[in-house]
Amino acid sequence: MRTVNPEQHACKRARILAAAAEEFAANGVDGTSTARICRRAGIGSGTLFHYFPTKKAIFHALFADDLARTAEIRDRALALADPEEGFALLFDRLTADLDDPRA
């Protein structure tokens, strides 16, 4: 049985999501095909579907990953003694990507 290297798996998953984010930003979700995502990520369709069963699953994964990062910042902000510092930290995180069309 083939073993999976967790680091390689995470890296490839991240590469697929980055490619999808670029394609979604450039062409919209409806205008992006899984073939375009595969080309940008440098993978075959079999590999893509090993990680994500549908384009919708890719789209959901982008949001889920961002929610996890936002939750981490939220927890750090709540742990600060000064509420204003916590608010500033959270505000900076939530507004950091406004210039990025992928956001």
VOPAKE-44942 format. One record per atom (N, C-alpha, C, O): residue number from 0; atom name; z, y negated, x negated. Coordinates in Angstrom, 1 decimal, decimal comma. Each point is the difference from the previous one (the first is absolute). Example, Ala and Ser with C-alpha at 12.3 -4.5 7.8 and 13.67 -1.06 7.14 Angstrom:
BEGIN
+-------+-------+--------+--------+--------+
| milum | pamar |     zz |     yy |     xx |
+-------+-------+--------+--------+--------+
|     0 |     N |    7,8 |    5,7 |  -13,2 |
|     0 |    CA |    0,0 |   -1,2 |    0,9 |
|     0 |     C |    0,0 |   -1,2 |   -0,9 |
|     0 |     O |    0,7 |    0,0 |   -1,0 |
|     1 |     N |   -1,4 |   -1,1 |    1,4 |
|     1 |    CA |    0,0 |   -1,1 |   -0,9 |
|     1 |     C |    0,8 |   -1,1 |    0,8 |
|     1 |     O |    0,1 |   -1,1 |   -0,5 |
+-------+-------+--------+--------+--------+
END
This chain:
BEGIN
+-------+-------+--------+--------+--------+
| milum | pamar |     zz |     yy |     xx |
+-------+-------+--------+--------+--------+
|     0 |     N |    0,0 |    1,2 |   -0,8 |
|     0 |    CA |    0,0 |   -1,2 |    0,8 |
|     0 |     C |    0,0 |   -1,3 |   -0,9 |
|     0 |     O |    0,7 |    0,0 |   -1,0 |
|     1 |     N |   -1,5 |   -0,9 |    1,4 |
|     1 |    CA |   -0,1 |   -1,3 |   -0,7 |
|     1 |     C |    1,2 |   -0,8 |    0,2 |
|     1 |     O |    0,5 |   -0,2 |    1,1 |
|     2 |     N |    0,1 |   -0,4 |   -2,2 |
|     2 |    CA |    1,1 |   -0,9 |    0,1 |
|     2 |     C |   -0,5 |   -1,4 |    0,1 |
|     2 |     O |   -1,0 |   -0,4 |   -0,6 |
|     3 |     N |    1,8 |   -0,5 |    1,2 |
|     3 |    CA |   -0,4 |   -1,4 |    0,2 |
|     3 |     C |    0,9 |   -0,8 |   -0,9 |
|     3 |     O |    1,2 |    0,1 |    0,0 |
|     4 |     N |   -1,8 |   -0,9 |   -0,8 |
|     4 |    CA |    0,7 |   -0,9 |   -0,9 |
|     4 |     C |    0,4 |   -1,3 |    0,9 |
|     4 |     O |   -0,9 |   -0,7 |    0,4 |
|     5 |     N |    2,2 |    0,5 |   -0,1 |
|     5 |    CA |    0,3 |   -1,1 |    0,9 |
|     5 |     C |   -0,5 |   -1,4 |   -0,5 |
|     5 |     O |   -0,3 |   -0,8 |    0,8 |
|     6 |     N |    0,4 |    0,6 |   -2,1 |
|     6 |    CA |   -0,5 |   -1,3 |   -0,5 |
|     6 |     C |   -1,5 |   -0,2 |    0,2 |
|     6 |     O |   -0,4 |   -1,1 |    0,5 |
|     7 |     N |   -0,4 |    2,1 |   -0,8 |
|     7 |    CA |   -1,4 |   -0,1 |    0,2 |
|     7 |     C |   -0,3 |   -0,1 |    1,5 |
|     7 |     O |   -0,9 |   -0,8 |    0,4 |
|     8 |     N |    1,6 |    1,5 |    0,4 |
|     8 |    CA |   -0,2 |   -0,1 |    1,5 |
|     8 |     C |    0,3 |   -1,4 |    0,5 |
|     8 |     O |   -0,8 |   -0,5 |    0,7 |
|     9 |     N |    1,9 |   -0,1 |   -1,2 |
|     9 |    CA |    0,3 |   -1,3 |    0,4 |
|     9 |     C |   -1,0 |   -1,1 |   -0,5 |
|     9 |     O |   -0,3 |   -0,9 |    0,7 |
|    10 |     N |   -0,2 |    1,1 |   -1,9 |
|    10 |    CA |   -1,0 |   -0,9 |   -0,5 |
|    10 |     C |   -1,3 |    0,1 |    0,7 |
|    10 |     O |   -0,6 |   -1,1 |    0,3 |
|    11 |     N |    0,2 |    2,3 |    0,0 |
|    11 |    CA |   -1,3 |    0,1 |    0,8 |
|    11 |     C |    0,2 |   -0,6 |    1,4 |
|    11 |     O |   -1,0 |   -0,6 |    0,5 |
|    12 |     N |    2,1 |    0,9 |    0,1 |
|    12 |    CA |    0,2 |   -0,5 |    1,3 |
|    12 |     C |    0,0 |   -1,6 |    0,0 |
|    12 |     O |   -0,6 |   -0,6 |    0,9 |
|    13 |     N |    1,2 |    0,1 |   -1,9 |
|    13 |    CA |    0,0 |   -1,5 |   -0,2 |
|    13 |     C |   -1,4 |   -0,5 |   -0,2 |
|    13 |     O |   -0,3 |   -1,1 |    0,5 |
|    14 |     N |   -0,5 |    1,8 |   -1,3 |
|    14 |    CA |   -1,3 |   -0,4 |   -0,3 |
|    14 |     C |   -0,9 |    0,0 |    1,3 |
|    14 |     O |   -0,8 |   -0,9 |    0,2 |
|    15 |     N |    1,0 |    1,9 |    0,7 |
|    15 |    CA |   -0,7 |    0,1 |    1,2 |
|    15 |     C |    0,4 |   -1,2 |    0,9 |
|    15 |     O |   -0,8 |   -0,6 |    0,6 |
|    16 |     N |    2,1 |    0,3 |   -0,5 |
|    16 |    CA |    0,5 |   -1,1 |    0,8 |
|    16 |     C |   -0,5 |   -1,3 |   -0,5 |
|    16 |     O |   -0,4 |   -0,9 |    0,8 |
|    17 |     N |    0,4 |    0,7 |   -2,1 |
|    17 |    CA |   -0,6 |   -1,3 |   -0,5 |
|    17 |     C |   -1,4 |   -0,1 |    0,3 |
|    17 |     O |   -0,5 |   -1,1 |    0,4 |
|    18 |     N |   -0,3 |    2,2 |   -0,5 |
|    18 |    CA |   -1,4 |   -0,1 |    0,3 |
|    18 |     C |   -0,2 |   -0,3 |    1,5 |
|    18 |     O |   -0,9 |   -0,8 |    0,4 |
|    19 |     N |    1,7 |    1,4 |    0,4 |
|    19 |    CA |   -0,1 |   -0,2 |    1,5 |
|    19 |     C |    0,3 |   -1,4 |    0,3 |
|    19 |     O |   -0,7 |   -0,7 |    0,8 |
|    20 |     N |    1,8 |    0,1 |   -1,4 |
|    20 |    CA |    0,4 |   -1,4 |    0,3 |
|    20 |     C |   -1,2 |   -0,9 |   -0,4 |
|    20 |     O |   -0,2 |   -1,0 |    0,7 |
|    21 |     N |   -0,4 |    1,2 |   -1,8 |
|    21 |    CA |   -1,2 |   -0,8 |   -0,4 |
|    21 |     C |   -1,1 |    0,1 |    1,0 |
|    21 |     O |   -0,6 |   -1,0 |    0,4 |
|    22 |     N |    0,3 |    2,2 |    0,0 |
|    22 |    CA |   -1,1 |    0,2 |    1,0 |
|    22 |     C |    0,3 |   -0,6 |    1,3 |
|    22 |     O |   -0,8 |   -0,7 |    0,6 |
|    23 |     N |    2,1 |    0,9 |   -0,1 |
|    23 |    CA |    0,4 |   -0,6 |    1,3 |
|    23 |     C |   -0,1 |   -1,5 |   -0,1 |
|    23 |     O |   -0,4 |   -0,6 |    1,0 |
|    24 |     N |    0,8 |    0,0 |   -2,1 |
|    24 |    CA |    0,0 |   -1,4 |   -0,2 |
|    24 |     C |   -1,4 |   -0,6 |    0,0 |
|    24 |     O |   -0,3 |   -1,0 |    0,6 |
|    25 |     N |   -0,6 |    1,8 |   -1,2 |
|    25 |    CA |   -1,4 |   -0,5 |   -0,1 |
|    25 |     C |   -0,8 |    0,3 |    1,3 |
|    25 |     O |   -0,9 |   -0,8 |    0,3 |
|    26 |     N |    1,1 |    1,9 |    0,3 |
|    26 |    CA |   -0,9 |    0,4 |    1,1 |
|    26 |     C |    0,7 |    0,2 |    1,4 |
|    26 |     O |   -0,6 |    0,4 |    1,0 |
|    27 |     N |    1,9 |   -0,6 |   -1,0 |
|    27 |    CA |    0,8 |    0,4 |    1,2 |
|    27 |     C |    0,2 |    1,5 |    0,1 |
|    27 |     O |   -0,7 |    0,7 |   -0,7 |
|    28 |     N |    1,6 |   -0,3 |    1,6 |
|    28 |    CA |    0,3 |    1,4 |    0,1 |
|    28 |     C |   -1,2 |    0,7 |    0,6 |
|    28 |     O |   -0,4 |    1,0 |   -0,4 |
|    29 |     N |   -0,1 |   -1,6 |    1,5 |
|    29 |    CA |   -1,2 |    0,7 |    0,7 |
|    29 |     C |   -1,2 |    0,0 |   -0,9 |
|    29 |     O |   -0,8 |    0,9 |    0,1 |
|    30 |     N |    0,6 |   -1,9 |   -1,0 |
|    30 |    CA |   -1,1 |    0,0 |   -0,9 |
|    30 |     C |    0,1 |    0,8 |   -1,3 |
|    30 |     O |   -0,9 |    0,0 |   -0,8 |
|    31 |     N |    2,0 |    0,6 |    0,7 |
|    31 |    CA |    0,3 |    0,8 |   -1,2 |
|    31 |     C |   -0,1 |    1,5 |    0,3 |
|    31 |     O |    0,6 |    0,5 |    0,9 |
|    32 |     N |   -1,4 |    0,2 |   -1,7 |
|    32 |    CA |   -0,1 |    1,4 |    0,2 |
|    32 |     C |    0,9 |    0,7 |   -1,0 |
|    32 |     O |    0,3 |   -0,6 |   -1,1 |
|    33 |     N |    0,0 |    1,9 |    1,4 |
|    33 |    CA |    0,7 |    0,7 |   -1,0 |
|    33 |     C |   -0,8 |    0,2 |   -1,3 |
|    33 |     O |    0,5 |    0,1 |   -1,1 |
|    34 |     N |   -1,8 |    0,0 |    1,3 |
|    34 |    CA |   -0,9 |    0,1 |   -1,2 |
|    34 |     C |    0,1 |   -1,2 |   -0,9 |
|    34 |     O |    0,0 |    0,2 |   -1,2 |
|    35 |     N |    0,1 |   -1,4 |    1,8 |
|    35 |    CA |    0,2 |   -1,2 |   -0,9 |
|    35 |     C |    1,3 |    0,1 |   -0,7 |
|    35 |     O |    0,1 |   -0,4 |   -1,2 |
|    36 |     N |    1,0 |    0,8 |    1,9 |
|    36 |    CA |    1,3 |    0,1 |   -0,7 |
|    36 |     C |   -0,1 |    1,0 |   -1,1 |
|    36 |     O |    0,5 |   -0,3 |   -1,1 |
|    37 |     N |   -1,2 |    1,4 |    1,3 |
|    37 |    CA |   -0,1 |    1,0 |   -1,1 |
|    37 |     C |   -0,8 |   -0,5 |   -1,2 |
|    37 |     O |    0,5 |    0,2 |   -1,1 |
|    38 |     N |   -1,6 |   -0,9 |    1,4 |
|    38 |    CA |   -0,7 |   -0,6 |   -1,1 |
|    38 |     C |    0,8 |   -1,0 |   -0,8 |
|    38 |     O |    0,0 |    0,1 |   -1,2 |
|    39 |     N |    0,7 |   -0,9 |    1,9 |
|    39 |    CA |    0,9 |   -1,0 |   -0,7 |
|    39 |     C |    1,1 |    0,6 |   -0,8 |
|    39 |     O |    0,3 |   -0,4 |   -1,1 |
|    40 |     N |    0,3 |    1,5 |    1,6 |
|    40 |    CA |    1,1 |    0,7 |   -0,6 |
|    40 |     C |   -0,5 |    1,0 |   -1,1 |
|    40 |     O |    0,8 |    0,5 |   -0,8 |
|    41 |     N |   -2,1 |   -0,2 |    0,8 |
|    41 |    CA |   -0,6 |    0,9 |   -1,0 |
|    41 |     C |    0,4 |    1,5 |    0,3 |
|    41 |     O |    0,3 |    0,7 |   -0,9 |
|    42 |     N |   -0,2 |   -0,4 |    2,2 |
|    42 |    CA |    0,3 |    1,4 |    0,4 |
|    42 |     C |   -1,0 |    0,5 |    1,0 |
|    42 |     O |   -0,8 |   -0,7 |    0,5 |
|    43 |     N |    0,9 |    2,0 |   -0,3 |
|    43 |    CA |   -0,8 |    0,6 |    1,1 |
|    43 |     C |    0,7 |    0,0 |    1,3 |
|    43 |     O |    1,2 |   -0,2 |    0,1 |
|    44 |     N |   -1,9 |    0,5 |    0,9 |
|    44 |    CA |    0,5 |    0,0 |    1,4 |
|    44 |     C |    1,1 |    1,1 |    0,2 |
|    44 |     O |    1,0 |   -0,2 |    0,7 |
|    45 |     N |   -1,2 |    1,3 |   -1,4 |
|    45 |    CA |    1,0 |    1,1 |    0,1 |
|    45 |     C |    1,4 |   -0,5 |   -0,5 |
|    45 |     O |    1,0 |    0,3 |    0,5 |
|    46 |     N |   -1,1 |   -1,0 |   -1,6 |
|    46 |    CA |    1,2 |   -0,6 |   -0,6 |
|    46 |     C |    0,7 |   -1,0 |    1,0 |
|    46 |     O |    1,2 |    0,1 |    0,2 |
|    47 |     N |   -2,0 |   -1,0 |    0,3 |
|    47 |    CA |    0,5 |   -0,9 |    1,0 |
|    47 |     C |    0,7 |    0,6 |    1,1 |
|    47 |     O |    1,2 |   -0,3 |    0,4 |
|    48 |     N |   -1,8 |    1,3 |    0,2 |
|    48 |    CA |    0,6 |    0,7 |    1,2 |
|    48 |     C |    1,1 |    0,9 |   -0,4 |
|    48 |     O |    0,8 |    0,4 |    0,9 |
|    49 |     N |   -0,6 |   -0,1 |   -2,1 |
|    49 |    CA |    1,2 |    0,7 |   -0,5 |
|    49 |     C |    1,2 |   -0,9 |    0,1 |
|    49 |     O |    1,1 |    0,4 |    0,3 |
|    50 |     N |   -1,3 |   -1,7 |   -0,6 |
|    50 |    CA |    1,1 |   -1,0 |    0,1 |
|    50 |     C |    0,2 |   -0,6 |    1,4 |
|    50 |     O |    1,1 |   -0,2 |    0,4 |
|    51 |     N |   -2,2 |    0,0 |    0,2 |
|    51 |    CA |    0,0 |   -0,7 |    1,4 |
|    51 |     C |   -1,0 |    0,7 |    0,9 |
|    51 |     O |   -1,2 |    0,0 |   -0,3 |
|    52 |     N |    1,7 |    0,5 |    1,4 |
|    52 |    CA |   -0,9 |    0,7 |    0,9 |
|    52 |     C |   -1,1 |   -0,9 |    0,7 |
|    52 |     O |   -1,0 |    0,5 |    0,5 |
|    53 |     N |    1,4 |   -1,8 |   -0,3 |
|    53 |    CA |   -0,9 |   -0,9 |    0,7 |
|    53 |     C |    0,0 |   -1,4 |   -0,6 |
|    53 |     O |    0,9 |   -0,3 |   -0,8 |
|    54 |     N |   -1,8 |   -0,5 |    1,1 |
|    54 |    CA |    0,0 |   -1,4 |   -0,4 |
|    54 |     C |    1,2 |   -0,7 |    0,6 |
|    54 |     O |    0,6 |   -0,9 |   -0,6 |
|    55 |     N |   -0,3 |    1,2 |    1,8 |
|    55 |    CA |    1,2 |   -0,6 |    0,7 |
|    55 |     C |    1,3 |    0,4 |   -0,8 |
|    55 |     O |    0,8 |   -0,9 |   -0,1 |
|    56 |     N |   -0,7 |    2,1 |   -0,4 |
|    56 |    CA |    1,1 |    0,3 |   -0,8 |
|    56 |     C |    0,1 |   -0,8 |   -1,3 |
|    56 |     O |    1,1 |   -0,4 |   -0,5 |
|    57 |     N |   -2,2 |    0,1 |   -0,1 |
|    57 |    CA |    0,0 |   -0,9 |   -1,2 |
|    57 |     C |    0,5 |   -1,4 |    0,4 |
|    57 |     O |    0,8 |   -0,6 |   -0,7 |
|    58 |     N |   -1,3 |    0,1 |    1,8 |
|    58 |    CA |    0,4 |   -1,3 |    0,5 |
|    58 |     C |    1,5 |   -0,1 |    0,2 |
|    58 |     O |    0,7 |   -0,9 |   -0,4 |
|    59 |     N |   -0,2 |    2,0 |    1,1 |
|    59 |    CA |    1,5 |    0,1 |    0,3 |
|    59 |     C |    0,8 |    0,1 |   -1,3 |
|    59 |     O |    1,1 |   -0,6 |   -0,1 |
|    60 |     N |   -1,7 |    1,3 |   -0,9 |
|    60 |    CA |    0,8 |    0,1 |   -1,3 |
|    60 |     C |    0,1 |   -1,3 |   -0,7 |
|    60 |     O |    1,0 |   -0,3 |   -0,6 |
|    61 |     N |   -2,0 |   -0,5 |    0,7 |
|    61 |    CA |    0,1 |   -1,4 |   -0,6 |
|    61 |     C |    1,1 |   -0,7 |    0,5 |
|    61 |     O |    0,8 |   -0,7 |   -0,7 |
|    62 |     N |   -0,6 |    0,7 |    2,1 |
|    62 |    CA |    1,1 |   -0,7 |    0,6 |
|    62 |     C |    1,4 |    0,7 |   -0,3 |
|    62 |     O |    1,0 |   -0,7 |   -0,3 |
|    63 |     N |   -1,0 |    2,0 |    0,3 |
|    63 |    CA |    1,2 |    0,7 |   -0,3 |
|    63 |     C |    0,5 |   -0,3 |   -1,4 |
|    63 |     O |    1,2 |   -0,2 |   -0,2 |
|    64 |     N |   -2,1 |    0,2 |   -0,8 |
|    64 |    CA |    0,4 |   -0,3 |   -1,3 |
|    64 |     C |    0,6 |   -1,4 |   -0,1 |
|    64 |     O |    1,0 |   -0,3 |   -0,7 |
|    65 |     N |   -1,6 |   -0,6 |    1,4 |
|    65 |    CA |    0,4 |   -1,4 |   -0,1 |
|    65 |     C |    1,4 |   -0,2 |    0,7 |
|    65 |     O |    0,8 |   -0,7 |   -0,5 |
|    66 |     N |   -0,6 |    1,5 |    1,6 |
|    66 |    CA |    1,3 |   -0,1 |    0,7 |
|    66 |     C |    1,1 |    0,5 |   -1,0 |
|    66 |     O |    1,1 |   -0,5 |    0,0 |
|    67 |     N |   -1,4 |    1,6 |   -0,7 |
|    67 |    CA |    1,0 |    0,5 |   -1,0 |
|    67 |     C |    0,4 |   -1,1 |   -1,0 |
|    67 |     O |    1,1 |   -0,1 |   -0,4 |
|    68 |     N |   -2,2 |   -0,6 |   -0,2 |
|    68 |    CA |    0,3 |   -1,0 |   -1,0 |
|    68 |     C |    0,8 |   -1,2 |    0,7 |
|    68 |     O |    0,9 |   -0,5 |   -0,7 |
|    69 |     N |   -1,3 |    0,2 |    1,9 |
|    69 |    CA |    0,7 |   -1,1 |    0,7 |
|    69 |     C |    1,5 |    0,4 |    0,2 |
|    69 |     O |    0,9 |   -0,8 |   -0,1 |
|    70 |     N |   -0,7 |    2,0 |    0,5 |
|    70 |    CA |    1,4 |    0,5 |    0,2 |
|    70 |     C |    0,8 |   -0,1 |   -1,2 |
|    70 |     O |    1,2 |   -0,3 |    0,0 |
|    71 |     N |   -1,8 |    0,6 |   -1,2 |
|    71 |    CA |    0,7 |    0,0 |   -1,2 |
|    71 |     C |    0,5 |   -1,5 |   -0,3 |
|    71 |     O |    1,1 |   -0,2 |   -0,4 |
|    72 |     N |   -2,0 |   -0,7 |    0,6 |
|    72 |    CA |    0,3 |   -1,4 |   -0,2 |
|    72 |     C |    1,0 |   -0,5 |    1,0 |
|    72 |     O |    0,9 |   -0,7 |   -0,4 |
|    73 |     N |   -1,0 |    1,2 |    1,6 |
|    73 |    CA |    1,0 |   -0,4 |    1,0 |
|    73 |     C |    1,4 |    0,5 |   -0,4 |
|    73 |     O |    1,0 |   -0,8 |    0,1 |
|    74 |     N |   -0,9 |    2,0 |   -0,6 |
|    74 |    CA |    1,3 |    0,5 |   -0,4 |
|    74 |     C |    0,5 |   -0,8 |   -1,2 |
|    74 |     O |    1,2 |   -0,3 |   -0,1 |
|    75 |     N |   -2,0 |   -0,1 |   -0,8 |
|    75 |    CA |    0,4 |   -0,8 |   -1,2 |
|    75 |     C |    0,5 |   -1,4 |    0,5 |
|    75 |     O |    1,0 |   -0,5 |   -0,4 |
|    76 |     N |   -1,8 |    0,0 |    1,4 |
|    76 |    CA |    0,4 |   -1,3 |    0,5 |
|    76 |     C |    1,4 |    0,0 |    0,7 |
|    76 |     O |    0,8 |   -0,9 |   -0,1 |
|    77 |     N |   -0,6 |    2,0 |    0,9 |
|    77 |    CA |    1,3 |    0,1 |    0,7 |
|    77 |     C |    1,1 |    0,2 |   -0,9 |
|    77 |     O |    1,2 |   -0,3 |    0,3 |
|    78 |     N |   -1,4 |    0,9 |   -1,5 |
|    78 |    CA |    1,1 |    0,2 |   -0,9 |
|    78 |     C |    0,4 |   -1,2 |   -0,8 |
|    78 |     O |    1,0 |    0,0 |   -0,6 |
|    79 |     N |   -1,8 |   -1,1 |    0,7 |
|    79 |    CA |    0,3 |   -1,2 |   -0,8 |
|    79 |     C |    1,2 |   -0,7 |    0,7 |
|    79 |     O |    0,1 |    0,0 |    1,3 |
|    80 |     N |    0,8 |   -0,6 |   -2,1 |
|    80 |    CA |    1,1 |   -0,7 |    0,6 |
|    80 |     C |   -0,4 |   -1,3 |    0,7 |
|    80 |     O |    0,7 |   -0,4 |    1,0 |
|    81 |     N |   -1,7 |   -0,2 |   -1,4 |
|    81 |    CA |   -0,4 |   -1,3 |    0,6 |
|    81 |     C |   -1,2 |    0,3 |    0,9 |
|    81 |     O |   -1,0 |    0,4 |   -0,4 |
|    82 |     N |    1,2 |   -0,7 |    1,7 |
|    82 |    CA |   -1,0 |    0,3 |    1,0 |
|    82 |     C |   -1,3 |   -0,8 |   -0,2 |
|    82 |     O |   -1,1 |    0,5 |    0,3 |
|    83 |     N |    1,2 |   -1,7 |   -0,9 |
|    83 |    CA |   -1,2 |   -0,8 |   -0,2 |
|    83 |     C |   -0,8 |    0,7 |   -1,1 |
|    83 |     O |   -1,2 |    0,0 |    0,1 |
|    84 |     N |    1,9 |    0,5 |   -1,1 |
|    84 |    CA |   -0,8 |    0,8 |   -1,1 |
|    84 |     C |   -0,7 |    1,2 |    0,6 |
|    84 |     O |   -1,1 |    0,3 |   -0,3 |
|    85 |     N |    1,8 |    0,4 |    1,2 |
|    85 |    CA |   -0,6 |    1,1 |    0,7 |
|    85 |     C |   -1,2 |   -0,3 |    0,8 |
|    85 |     O |   -1,0 |    0,6 |    0,0 |
|    86 |     N |    1,2 |   -1,7 |    0,8 |
|    86 |    CA |   -1,2 |   -0,5 |    0,8 |
|    86 |     C |   -1,2 |   -0,4 |   -0,9 |
|    86 |     O |   -1,1 |    0,4 |    0,3 |
|    87 |     N |    1,4 |   -1,1 |   -1,4 |
|    87 |    CA |   -1,1 |   -0,4 |   -0,9 |
|    87 |     C |   -0,7 |    1,2 |   -0,6 |
|    87 |     O |   -1,2 |    0,1 |   -0,1 |
|    88 |     N |    2,0 |    0,9 |   -0,3 |
|    88 |    CA |   -0,6 |    1,3 |   -0,5 |
|    88 |     C |   -0,9 |    0,6 |    1,0 |
|    88 |     O |   -1,1 |    0,4 |   -0,3 |
|    89 |     N |    1,6 |   -0,2 |    1,5 |
|    89 |    CA |   -0,8 |    0,6 |    1,1 |
|    89 |     C |   -1,2 |   -0,8 |    0,3 |
|    89 |     O |   -1,1 |    0,5 |    0,2 |
|    90 |     N |    1,3 |   -1,8 |   -0,1 |
|    90 |    CA |   -1,1 |   -0,9 |    0,4 |
|    90 |     C |   -1,1 |    0,0 |   -1,1 |
|    90 |     O |   -1,2 |    0,1 |    0,3 |
|    91 |     N |    1,6 |   -0,1 |   -1,6 |
|    91 |    CA |   -1,0 |    0,1 |   -1,1 |
|    91 |     C |   -0,8 |    1,3 |    0,1 |
|    91 |     O |   -1,2 |    0,0 |   -0,2 |
|    92 |     N |    1,8 |    1,1 |    0,6 |
|    92 |    CA |   -0,7 |    1,3 |    0,1 |
|    92 |     C |   -1,0 |    0,0 |    1,1 |
|    92 |     O |   -1,1 |    0,4 |   -0,1 |
|    93 |     N |    1,6 |   -1,0 |    1,2 |
|    93 |    CA |   -0,9 |    0,1 |    1,2 |
|    93 |     C |   -1,2 |   -1,0 |   -0,1 |
|    93 |     O |   -1,0 |    0,2 |    0,7 |
|    94 |     N |    1,1 |   -1,2 |   -1,5 |
|    94 |    CA |   -1,0 |   -1,0 |   -0,1 |
|    94 |     C |   -0,8 |    0,2 |   -1,3 |
|    94 |     O |   -1,0 |   -0,7 |   -0,2 |
|    95 |     N |    1,4 |    1,6 |   -0,7 |
|    95 |    CA |   -0,7 |    0,1 |   -1,3 |
|    95 |     C |   -1,5 |    0,4 |    0,1 |
|    95 |     O |   -0,7 |   -0,4 |   -0,9 |
|    96 |     N |    0,4 |    1,1 |    1,9 |
|    96 |    CA |   -1,4 |    0,5 |    0,1 |
|    96 |     C |   -0,9 |   -0,8 |    0,9 |
|    96 |     O |   -1,1 |    0,4 |    0,3 |
|    97 |     N |    1,5 |   -1,6 |    0,1 |
|    97 |    CA |   -0,8 |   -0,7 |    0,9 |
|    97 |     C |   -1,4 |   -0,4 |   -0,5 |
|    97 |     O |   -0,9 |   -0,1 |    0,8 |
|    98 |     N |    0,8 |    0,0 |   -2,1 |
|    98 |    CA |   -1,3 |   -0,4 |   -0,6 |
|    98 |     C |   -0,9 |    1,3 |   -0,3 |
|    98 |     O |   -1,2 |   -0,2 |   -0,4 |
|    99 |     N |    1,8 |    1,3 |    0,6 |
|    99 |    CA |   -0,8 |    1,3 |   -0,3 |
|    99 |     C |   -0,7 |    0,5 |    1,3 |
|    99 |     O |    0,7 |    0,3 |    1,0 |
|   100 |     N |   -2,0 |   -0,3 |   -1,0 |
|   100 |    CA |   -0,7 |    0,4 |    1,2 |
|   100 |     C |    0,3 |    1,5 |    0,4 |
|   100 |     O |   -0,2 |    0,3 |    1,2 |
|   101 |     N |    0,7 |    0,5 |   -2,1 |
|   101 |    CA |    0,3 |    1,4 |    0,4 |
|   101 |     C |    1,3 |    0,0 |    0,9 |
|   101 |     O |    0,2 |    0,9 |    0,7 |
|   102 |     N |    0,6 |   -2,0 |   -0,8 |
|   102 |    CA |    1,3 |    0,0 |    0,8 |
|   102 |     C |   -0,4 |   -0,3 |    1,4 |
|   102 |     O |    0,9 |    0,0 |    0,9 |
+-------+-------+--------+--------+--------+
END
